[in-house]
């Protein structure tokens, strides 16, 4: 059996029965996580240093850096981004 290829996360979410708003949140979290990781690497900060400057636990930081977003809220990601001196800007558009 050939595996189905998806053109977007939205298409995958629809097939899995995931609510569109949850797919949107997952996309925002993923985009923010990638930028946080990029900035942390640029500034050569360790997980311990990120925990210290953000006030988040090392366990949370390690989870974020290792790709786990299941129990990480947007609020925590924004707090970490702010600690890295990043500005998070929310953009709202009409659905396509």
Secondary structure, 3 states (H helix, E strand, C coil): CCCCCCCCHHHHHHHHCCCHHHHHHHHHHHHHHHHHHHHHHHCCCCHHHHHHHHCCCHHHHHHHHCCCCCCCCHHHHHHHHHHCCCCCCCCCCCCC
